[in-house]
Amino acid sequence: MRDRMCAGGIEFGIAALFMAMAMPVSAESESYPDREAALLAEFPDGIARSDARLIVMTDGKIVAEFEDCPTCDDRPVYVAIDYFDAFERFVVAVLQYGEDLSYVLVDRKTGAQHWISAEPHLDQTGQRFVAVAVGDREPLWPGIEIGTVGNAGLVMEVDQRTVSGFQFDAWEGTDRVSLLCVSGPCVTACPEGIEENDGAARVAGTCTAELVRKDDTWHLVETITIPLGTRVESSDAP
């Protein structure tokens, strides 16, 4: 993920970078150029764009940099989209073919980078974030990541890379996160209501899910609801 420097001295502004990709851009990422422009204006001494290079600085010294290559088929474009004040980190989106590939939390003082699989969302206090990735397309990995501010900086409370089928919905206070179910048992598996699966019929239901913190431990709670009165037949039935 780190070795993505582009040779050739190509000069592009951030708007031109998106145009040069010549690929469909996701609805979410359409706002990224404006978000970066606002961020560059707010932190002129902390982050800057020089042609195709995104630079993070402290005291006039470059501590991290990312170089775009919009004319390279397999190279990403980096866009600064946010700043988390409590974490003292910039949020950089990594895009490929106009789609979100991953995100980087960049320490504005040291340049240290922490890569996550989905856009992070802060709670109401600004002291904790959650990132939830469906992982429904390569090379994204599915997972749930929750980070908070500790004595030494960023502390990851949850870094679970095997959970899939959910998207972030909203923070409900500071100890609860509502999720959207986008895949999983009896959701996308049976969109037509009933389908055969290994000889047994399945019934379409509804799914609700949330992340709940109790006793300093996060739990994923998922509920599958199947309508009552629906007949489910098995090929093994007499």
C-alpha positions in Angstrom: 0.0 0.0 0.0 2.9 2.4 0.6 4.8 2.1 -2.7 2.6 4.1 -5.0 4.8 7.0 -6.2 4.2 8.1 -9.7 7.1 9.2 -11.9 6.9 11.7 -14.7 6.3 15.0 -13.0 2.6 15.2 -14.0 0.8 18.3 -12.8 -2.8 18.1 -11.7 -5.1 20.0 -9.3 -7.5 18.0 -7.3 -10.5 18.7 -9.6 -8.4 17.7 -12.6 -7.4 14.6 -10.8 -11.0 13.4 -10.7 -11.6 14.3 -14.3 -8.4 12.6 -15.4 -9.6 9.3 -13.9 -12.2 9.1 -16.6 -14.2 6.7 -14.5 -17.6 6.9 -12.7 -17.3 8.5 -9.3 -19.3 7.3 -6.3 -21.9 9.7 -4.9 -20.1 9.9 -1.6 -16.7 10.8 -3.2 -18.3 13.5 -5.4 -18.0 15.8 -2.4 -14.3 15.0 -1.8 -12.7 17.8 -3.9 -14.8 20.4 -2.0 -13.9 18.8 1.3 -10.2 18.9 0.5 -10.4 22.5 -0.6 -12.0 23.5 2.7 -9.4 21.5 4.6 -6.5 23.1 2.8 -7.9 26.5 3.5 -8.4 25.8 7.2 -5.0 24.2 7.8 -2.6 26.0 5.4 0.4 25.2 7.6 -0.6 21.6 8.2 -1.6 20.2 4.8 -1.1 21.3 1.2 -1.4 20.1 -2.3 1.4 20.7 -4.8 0.2 19.5 -8.2 -0.3 15.7 -7.8 1.3 15.6 -4.3 -0.7 15.8 -1.0 1.7 16.9 1.7 1.3 16.9 5.5 3.6 19.3 7.4 4.6 20.3 10.9 6.7 23.4 11.6 7.4 23.8 7.9 8.7 20.2 7.6 7.1 17.5 5.5 6.2 14.5 7.6 4.1 12.6 5.1 3.3 12.8 1.5 1.1 11.0 -1.1 1.5 11.2 -4.8 -1.4 10.7 -7.2 -1.1 9.1 -10.6 -4.5 9.6 -12.4 -3.1 8.3 -15.7 -1.9 5.0 -14.2 -4.6 2.3 -14.4 -3.7 0.6 -11.1 -2.6 3.7 -9.1 -4.9 5.5 -6.6 -5.7 9.1 -6.0 -5.4 10.5 -2.5 -7.8 13.2 -1.2 -7.8 14.9 2.2 -11.4 14.9 3.5 -11.3 15.6 7.2 -9.4 16.5 10.4 -10.0 14.8 13.7 -9.0 17.4 16.3 -8.8 15.1 19.4 -6.7 12.6 17.5 -4.6 15.3 15.7 -4.9 13.4 12.5 -5.9 14.1 9.0 -8.2 11.7 7.2 -7.1 10.9 3.7 -9.4 8.9 1.3 -7.7 6.6 -1.1 -9.7 6.3 -4.4 -9.3 4.0 -7.4 -11.5 4.2 -10.4 -13.6 6.7 -8.5 -14.4 4.3 -5.7 -13.3 4.3 -2.1 -10.3 1.9 -1.7 -9.3 2.6 1.9 -8.6 5.5 4.3 -5.6 6.7 6.1 -5.4 8.5 9.5 -2.3 10.7 9.3 -0.7 12.1 12.4 -0.1 15.8 11.7 3.0 15.9 13.9 4.8 12.7 13.1 3.3 11.6 9.8 2.5 8.2 11.3 -0.2 6.4 9.3 -3.0 4.1 10.3 -4.9 2.5 7.4 -8.6 1.5 7.8 -11.1 0.0 5.4 -13.9 2.5 5.5 -14.6 6.2 6.2 -14.4 6.8 9.9 -17.3 8.5 11.7 -16.8 10.5 15.0 -19.2 10.2 17.9 -20.7 13.3 19.5 -17.7 13.9 21.7 -15.1 13.7 18.9 -13.1 11.2 21.1 -14.0 8.0 19.3 -14.6 6.9 15.7 -16.1 3.9 14.0 -15.4 2.6 10.5 -17.6 -0.2 9.0 -16.7 -1.8 5.7 -19.0 -4.1 3.8 -16.1 -5.7 1.9 -18.3 -6.5 -1.1 -15.7 -5.7 -3.7 -12.0 -6.4 -4.1 -9.5 -5.4 -2.7 -11.5 -4.1 0.2 -11.5 -6.2 3.4 -14.7 -6.4 5.4 -14.6 -5.4 9.0 -15.5 -3.1 12.0 -12.9 -0.8 13.4 -13.4 1.5 16.5 -10.6 3.8 17.7 -10.4 6.2 20.6 -8.0 8.7 22.1 -5.5 7.3 24.7 -2.6 8.6 26.6 -0.3 7.6 23.7 -2.6 8.8 21.0 -4.7 6.5 18.8 -6.0 3.4 20.6 -7.9 0.7 18.6 -10.7 -0.7 20.7 -12.0 -3.0 17.9 -10.1 -4.2 14.8 -12.3 -7.0 13.6 -11.6 -7.9 10.0 -13.9 -10.9 9.5 -17.3 -9.3 10.1 -19.1 -8.4 6.9 -22.5 -7.4 5.6 -23.0 -4.0 7.5 -22.7 -0.3 6.8 -22.5 2.6 9.3 -25.8 4.3 10.0 -25.5 6.6 13.0 -24.1 7.1 16.4 -26.8 6.7 19.1 -25.1 8.4 22.0 -21.5 7.3 22.8 -22.0 3.6 23.6 -24.2 2.5 20.7 -23.9 2.6 16.9 -26.8 1.6 14.6 -25.8 -0.3 11.5 -27.4 -1.0 8.1 -27.7 -4.7 7.1 -26.7 -4.9 3.5 -26.1 -8.7 3.2 -26.4 -11.7 5.4 -28.8 -14.5 6.3 -32.3 -14.0 4.9 -31.5 -10.5 3.5 -29.7 -10.5 0.1 -29.6 -14.3 0.2 -33.3 -14.5 -0.6 -34.5 -11.3 -2.3 -37.4 -13.0 -4.0 -39.0 -14.2 -0.8 -38.2 -17.9 -1.0 -35.4 -19.7 -2.8 -33.9 -23.2 -2.6 -30.7 -23.6 -0.7 -29.2 -27.1 -0.3 -32.6 -28.6 -0.7 -34.3 -26.5 2.0 -36.5 -23.4 1.4 -35.4 -20.1 2.9 -37.6 -17.2 3.9 -36.9 -13.5 3.4 -36.8 -11.6 6.6 -35.6 -8.3 8.0 -32.3 -7.5 9.8 -31.4 -5.0 12.4 -27.9 -4.6 13.9 -26.0 -2.4 16.3 -22.7 -2.1 18.1 -23.1 -1.8 21.8 -20.4 -1.0 24.4 -20.9 -2.5 27.8 -18.3 -2.8 30.6 -15.7 -1.4 28.1 -16.3 -4.1 25.6 -18.0 -3.7 22.3 -20.6 -6.2 21.1 -22.2 -6.7 17.7 -25.9 -7.4 18.1 -27.8 -8.7 15.0 -31.5 -9.6 14.9 -33.0 -11.5 12.0 -36.8 -11.4 12.0 -38.8 -13.9 9.9 -42.6 -13.2 9.3 -44.8 -15.6 11.3 -47.2 -17.8 9.4 -44.8 -18.4 6.6 -44.6 -22.1 5.6 -41.0 -23.4 5.2 -40.8 -26.7 3.5 -37.8 -29.0 3.4 -37.0 -31.6 0.8 -36.5 -34.1 3.7 -40.2 -33.7 4.8 -42.3 -36.9 4.3 
